[in-house]
Amino acid sequence: MNTARKELKERYKQRKIVGGVYLIRNTRGGRVLLGATTDIRGSGNRFDFSRKTGLCVDMRLQEDWKKWGADSFVFEVLEEYEKDDSQTMEEFQSDISVLKDLWDEKLI
């Protein structure tokens, strides 16, 4: 393996892992979808790709997506949560799940 590839691999391993809670909001219909992920940036990127291609990002939104169009939806990060080096991925996922539950209670 060459040096550049080893360096890229090492940087990938040492990157910060940031999860969080987000909303996908229908700006015309007013409905929202609350979500949680261990990769908040990746979820935002998937949403952006879905809007650009016109393909629905989540099947629970399909009906509104068809009715109002992709441009009627926005992705909003409610809270980010960075994985601690001492956490396992399972602990991190559990913390994200609890965070989502807290936001679910706030939004009711």
Secondary structure by P-SEA (a helix, b strand, c coil): ccaaaaaaaaaaaacbbbbbbbbbccccccbbbbbccccaaaaaaaaaaaaaacccccccaaaaaaacccccbbbbbcbbbbbcccccaaaaaaaaaaaaaaaaaaac
